[in-house]
């Protein structure tokens, strides 16, 4: 979460030519990281709901991974060099 926040702070000055969809993917992935941290802390408590929380934790992981890859594909250096709007 800290690395994503630092990246966000330093990369915001270069968003003038960035793809808006890629920025939204990054914002949703950052929100997903916060949600995953919350779910992960609740997994440490004993209870019958741990199976459901473990499933949500895994789904969030794959969703964050997908959004992150999509963000890099839409706003990465290669996409920006190719003139991807």
Order of alpha helices (4+ residues) and beta strands (2+ residues): alpha-alpha-alpha-alpha
